[in-house]
């Protein structure tokens, strides 16, 4: 009976989608990415900056997959960017050009390839 249970458990774990094992270890809004690393972490920033980046460090993907960065101003989706994840330890980022009238509360959601949320980061533009 124990063997059947263990075999069933192992089979179930093996059948989990790749994204279920993947996680985000670092997610920050930054003013630049240098040598594949964010130079700072922004929570509040002037819209006059014209461009911000959203950096994510993904770990645990057992095979090639993708993540999507979804940029929101309030509840309005402003951009949706699909990015490849090509190894179990992968750093990637997207950027958003900012217009002066886009002041307010922002967030970026990270979704796995199936559209499941992995993390979310909030920031403000003034």
N, C-alpha and C positions, 0 to 999 in steps of 0.2 A: 504494500500500500504506500509506504514512504517513497519507494522508487518511482511509482507511477506519479505521485505528487511532484517529486523533484523533476522528473522528465517533463511533465506538463508545464511546470514553472519555467524551466530552462527554455523550452520551445516557445512559450509565450514571450519571454524576454528577447529571444532571438528575432521574433517577428515584429517587435516594436519598430516604428518608423525612425529613420535616422535623426530627425529633428527632435524626437523625444529625449535623446541622449545629449543633444547639443545645448550649450548654454552660453550666455554672454557674461564674460568676466569683467569687462570694462566698457562703459558707454558714456561718452561725454560730448557736449557741444564745445567746440574749440574755434579759435580764430585762425589756426593753421595746423597742418600735419607735416612734420619734417621727419625724414627717415622712418616713415611708417608709424610715427607716434604723435599724439596730440601735444601741442606746445603749452596749452593751458586748459582750464575748465571754466566755462562761462555759464553763469546762472542768470545774470542780468547784463544787458549789453545795449549800447546805442545803435539804433537802426542805421545810422550813418556809416557803420562798418562795411556795409554793402554786401558782405559774404560771410557766412559761417559754415563750419563743417561739423558733421556728426560722425564720430569715430566709434567703431565697435571692435572689440576683441572677442572672437568666437572660439570656443574650445569644445572638443568632444564630438565633432562631426565624423562619423566612421567612414563616410564616403562623400564625394562631391555633392554639393547641394547649393542652396541659395538662401539669402535673407533679403528682406525688403525693409527699407527705411521709409516710413510714412510721416511727412512733415505736416503739422496742423497749426493753423492760427485760429485759436479758439476751437470751434468745432468744424471749421472748414478745412478740408484736405487741400493742401497747397502743392504737394509733390509726392510722388510714389516712385521710388528708385529700387530696382532689383539689382542685387549685387551677388556675384559668385562667392561661394565658400569652397576652396579647393583643397583644404587639408584639415586635420584635426586641431590645428593651432593657426588661426587665420585672423589677420587684421584687415579691416576694410573701412571705407568712409564714403560719405556722400556730401554734397555741398548745396547750399541754397543761396542764390542771389537775392538780396533784400531790397525792397522799395521803401521809400520814406513813409508811405501811408500804412505800412505793415507793422505798426507799433502794437504791442499787446502781449497776451499770454500765448506762448507756443509750447508744443510738445512734439517729440519724435518717438514713434513707436517702432520697435523692431519685431518683424514677423518672420516665422520660419517659412519654408517652401510651401507648406499647406495652409498658411495664413494664420497660424496660431501665434499669439503674442509671446514674445520672449522677455522683453523689458520695455520700459518707457522712461524718457527723460523730459522734464519740464524746464522751461527757461522763459525769460521776459525780454522783450525789446522795447526800448523807450526812445 
